[in-house]
Amino acid sequence: MFALERTYDLDELVRHNMHTHSVCSTYSRREMTLAAMVKKAEEAGLKTLAITDHSDPGDDIDTYANFRMLKEELGRIETPVRVLIGAELSAYGVGKYGEPYFVDKALDFASYSHIHYHLDVWDQPEDRSPRGYAEQNLAVLNALFETDRADNIAHPFAPYKIPGFDEAQKHATLRAMTDNELGDVMEKGERARCSWEIHTRTFFAYPEFGARFFRVGREVGVHFCLGTDAHSLEELDTRGLARRLKAVVG
């Protein structure tokens, strides 16, 4: 499902932070309790806050139990912010998913990662070149869009986690995908009712790709969501990001 209405207004998109991690996620600060996150969202003027804790194969995290726990806790919090309890789920190979189907469908917001190549369980392409990883990303996403599992793609195509790649190779992975390939997979995601995350870290680290991603997505007519991948309360706050993003997309 689409969690937000379609818009390309960055001032509006930054009012909805759709990628944040509570204390249920590894590496999140202990300050990231649900109550503290909601309070910070109110202070920041957010309309929507999505909790998307990690859910990777073999991480010994019970995603469904955490979902139920956070939903119960949310029921005791009064807030004008729309709070979605979801997860950052795993598409770790072509047709390979980390959680049973019923978990995906129970969540308020099923946001999928396809780029956690640093994990041993993650399928690597046979061709470990920038083009090989670009093709692997496209294949995994095209298979995912044959299902109705995903509500969103988290940090699409971000090359941070590719083992052994230097910055030049990471940039090359993003450039290895053509505009036509990017447009085709984004269009397929739209038909599957799956939005695409404007991942602030990716946009600021790889502005050439960020501008291309936004342009192609707007031409195709996709739904975007914004996410900061927050592991701290400071990172949850989106104020000031619209101006920086506008400088990237032009």
Protein Blocks (a to p, Z undefined) as FASTA:
>chain_A
ZZbdcdfbfklmmmpccbdcdfkbghiafklcfklmmmmmmmnopabdcddddddehklp
afklmmmmmmmmmmmpccfbdcddddddddfbghiafbdfklmmmpmbdcddfklmmbmk
lccdfblcfklmmmmmmmmmmmmmmpckbgbdchehiaklpghiafklmmmmmmmpcfkl
mmmmmmmmmmnopacdddfklmmmmmmlmmmmmmmmmmnopacdddehiabfklmpmghk
lmmmmmmnZZ
